Amino acid sequence: MAEDIFVWIEQTDGQADSIAWEALSAARTVADDLRGSLVAIVTGENVDRLAEQAIQYGADRAFVVNDSTLTNFRLEPYAAIVTQLALLHEPAAIVMGASNAGLELSAYVAAKLGVGLAADCIALAVLDGELVATRPALIGNLTVKVTFGQRRPQMVTVRRHAFSVLPIDTNRRGEINSVDAAMTEVEVPTKIEGFETVASEVSLTDARIIVSGGRGIGGPKGFVPVKALADVLGGAMGASRAAVDAGWIPYAHQVGQTGKTVQPDLYIACGISGAIQHLAGMKTSRLIVAINKDAEAPIFKYSHYGIVGDVFQHLRALTEEFRQRMAREL
């Protein structure tokens, strides 16, 4: 059985999502340990350049599928391609980023192929010739090792920011094979009529710094100083479910089990008590700072640094201090 590893390269408008290069990096060591090739699957329209980039970021070979049915992500035509390539070439594993599209696509393909899926993994390894995936459990209090049965391919999605991107090597070369689309437009049951744009903001999933507000900020106006600090730091603004449910801020900002799962370098929790639901979405942040007037708030058990006191007083002080320091550095 082939020991090649396939990696799906997620893209929008011809630009790769950074999680695609992280997935390539995660799969590179696994492919080497299995003594197989790392193969990129590039899907979209006019995406030949991305196939070349995939090789420069570590892939040995690439399948590229250029077709108008793939201009924007739709589950059915994308899944048909990945499923077809898996059946034809029998890779040992298929790796994708644990983005919204990656989670949806991986689950659909796994069901079509009748294989298992390890989602949101933070480490991959080979033990006794078999792939082993590590993923968080119980809101990050435990990590579990996931092994697979005899059916192939093994399906894995990797958590954003859990793997460092390999340095790009512009001299790296590899074989690129063109593949036809697996569905025609008539066969695709879903249609995209258009997109609704929103004001440009830093993406929560991509942000290295996130400043979040919870019930303790008291209302919609409480997010003004939260956003001010996020802007000074060049980060994104998040929120707890309690703040979203209260109608203080749109759902797009929600961090937690029913919102976004994030892993920034710095997470500042303002007026957030630390409910299990919220911790599930941010507990693996590299550095957590909590500001809360309640010294017994559960968030302090998981934070690296804690400030007990008035959230607005400390937000203003932090914002002004960072603004002055950054001005001096310019």
N, C-alpha and C positions, 0 to 999 in steps of 0.2 A: 504494500500500500504506500502511495506517495506520502512524503512527509513535508510537503510544501505548506506554507501558511499564506492564506489570502487575507488581504486587508482592504476594506472598502474605504475609498477616499471621498469623504463628504465635501461638497462644494456648493456655493451659491453664486450665480452669475459668473462662473469661471474662477472664483476665488476659493481656495481650499479653506475649510474650517481648520483652525489650528489643532483641533482634537484628532484630525486625520493623521497629522505628522506625529502626534503623541502615540497614536495607535501603532503606527509603523515602528516607532522606537521600541514600544513594548514587545512587538512581535519579532523584532530583529534578533534578540538574544535567543528567543525560543526557537526560531528557525535555524539558527546556528547550532544549537544544542541537539536539534533533531536531524541535523545534517541535510536540511532541505533548503529550498529556495523561498525567498520572500516575494510574494506576487501582489501587486497593487491592482485593484479593480477601480477603474476611473469611469464614471458614468456622467453624462450630461450632454451639452451641445457646445461644440467648438472647445473641447477640453484636452486637445493633444498636448498643450503646454503643461497641463497638470500631470500628465503621464510622465513627461520628462522630469518634472519636479519630484515626483514620487520616487523615481530612481535616484535622483540627487539626494533625497532624504533617507535612502537606505534600502529601497526595493531592488531586487535583482531583475525582475521582469514586470511587465504591466499589460493588462488587458484594458483597452480603451474602447468605450462604446459611445459614439457620437450620434445623437438622434434627436429630432425635435420633440419626441415624446418624453425626453428626459431633461428638457430645458429647466423645469422646476421639479422639486421632489414630489413624486406621487408614489404611494406604496406599491401598487400593483406592477407597473412596468419596471421599477427598480428591483423588486423582489424576484420578478421573473428572470431577470438577467443573472442575479447572484445565484439563484437556485439552479439555473441552467449550467452555469460555469462549475458549480459544485458537483453536479451530476456527471458532467463530462470529464472533469479533471481530478476528482476525488482528493481534495486537499485534506491534510490532517486536521486543520482548524481554520476557522474564519473569524477574524478580529475586526471589531468596529468600535468607534467611539460611543460612549454612553450619553450621546446627545438625544434630543427628542426624536430626531429622525433615526438615529442609530438604534435606539431602544425599540422603536416601532418596527424597523426593518429586520433587526436580528430576531425578534420574537416571531415575526411572520415567517421568515425563512426557516427558522428552527422547526416550527410547526409543519411547514411544507415538507421538510426533509425527515421529520420524525426523530430529531436529535435533541439532546439537552442543551441548555443555555445557562451560562454563568454571567450574570449581569453586574455592572458597576464594580468591576474588579480593580484592585489597587496593586496587584503584583501577579506576574506570570513566571512559571518556572517549569523545568522538566525534571521529573523524578522517575528513575528506572525506565526511562524511555517514554514516559507518559506525561502529558500536559497537566499541570496543577495550577489552578487559579485561586487567588486569595481575594476575599471580599469582606467588607464590614458586615456585622450583624448586631442586632440589639442596640440600635442608634450609635454604633461605633464602639460600644463597650467591649465587644469581642470581634475577632476576625476568624473566619472559617476557611478551611482549605477545601476546595471543590475539585473532585476528580470525576472523570467521565467513564461511561461504559464503553462497550466495544464499537458502538455505532459512530460513524464519521460522516461529516466533519464535526469537530468539537466547536461550539459557538461561544464566543466571549465578547463582552463589551467592557471597555476600560474607562474608568472615571477620569473626568477632565482634570488636568493639572497633577495627576498622580504619577505621570512619567515625563521625564525631560525629553525634549525634542533633540534628535541627533544633529550635530552640525551639518549644514548643507555642504555637499561636495560637488561643485559644478563640473568637475572633470569625470565624474562617475558616469558610466554608460551601461545600458542594459537593453534587452530585447523588448520591443513594444509591438503588440499584436492588436489589430483592429478586429472588433467583434460586432456583428449585427445586433440590433435591438431585438428583444424577444417578443414584443407585442407591437401591433400597429395602433395608431391613434383610435381607430374604430373599436378596437378590443379593450381599450382602457376604460373602465366603468366610471372613473371620476374625472371631472373637468375643473380647471382653475379659471375662474372668471375675472379675477383681479386680486390686488393686494391693498390692504389698508395700511398706510404709513403712519407712524407716530413720531413725535419729536425725538431728535437724536439724543440718546443717552448712552452711558457706558453699560454694556451688557453685564448682568449679574454673573452669568456663567463664565465670562471671560475675565472679569475684574480681578485684579490682584489685591485690591483693597475694597472692603465693603463696610459701610456704616449703616446700621439698621436701627429702626425705632420700633418700640412696642407699646403696650397699653400705658406704660408709665409716662409717655410723652403727652398724654392728656387729650389729644385731638388732632385734627388736620394741621393746625398751625404749628404743632410741635414738630412737624417734619421739616419746617423751614430751617432751623439750626442743624438738623440732621443732614439735610442736603448741603448746607453751607460747608460743613466739615468734609463731606464726601467730595465736594467740588475742589476744595483746597488741596486735598490729598490726591486728586485725579482718580477717584474711585467711583463706585456705584452706590446707590441708595437701596437698602433693603427694608423689609418690614416683617413683623411677626404675623401669624394668622389672626391674632386678636385684633390687631390694628386694621387688617384688611377686612375682616368680618364686620368691624364697626363702620366701615365705609370711609375711613380716613385716607386711604391710599389704594390705588388699583392693584388688582391681583398680580399683575406682572412683576411687582416688587416682592412678592411673598417668598420667604425662605423657610423651608421646613419640609416635612414629610409629604404634604399635599401641595407644596410649592416647588421652588428651585432647590436643588442640592448643590452646595458651593464648597469650594476648598481654596479660599484666597490665602495670600501670605499674611494678611491682617484683617481681622473681623472685629469691629467695634459694636458692641451690643448696648443700645441706649434705652433704658427703661424696659428691658425685656427680662422677665422673671426666669426664663429657662425651662419652659415646659418641654416634655419629651418630644412632642411633635416638632418644635423648633430646633431642638438639639440635633434631631435626626438629619437636618439639612445643613448644619454648619459645624458640627462637633469636630470634624477633622481639619478645620482651618489650622494653618501653621502657628498663628499667634492670635489669641482671643483676649480682648480687653472688654471688661464689663463695667458699665456705669449704672448704678441703681441705688436708690435711697434705702432699700431694705437690705440690711447686712446679711439676712438669712436667705436671700433669694438663691434658688438652686443654680443659677447661672454662674455664681462664684465658684462652685465646685469644679467647673470645667474651664474656667478662664485662667490664663497665665498671669494676668494683671487685673486687679479690681479696684474700682473707685466707689466708695460709699458716700453718697451725698446727692445734692440737687443736680439732676441731669442737665438742665439748661445752663446752670452756672459753669459746669465743667465743659460742656460743649462749646460755649462761647470762649472760654479760656484756651481750650485746645485749638480751636479754629484760629484765634488771633496769634497764638504762639507759632503754629505751623506757617501761617501767612507771613509772619515776620522772618522766620528762618529761611523760608523759600525765597523771599525777596532778597535776602542777603547773599544767597547762593547764585542769583542771576547776574 
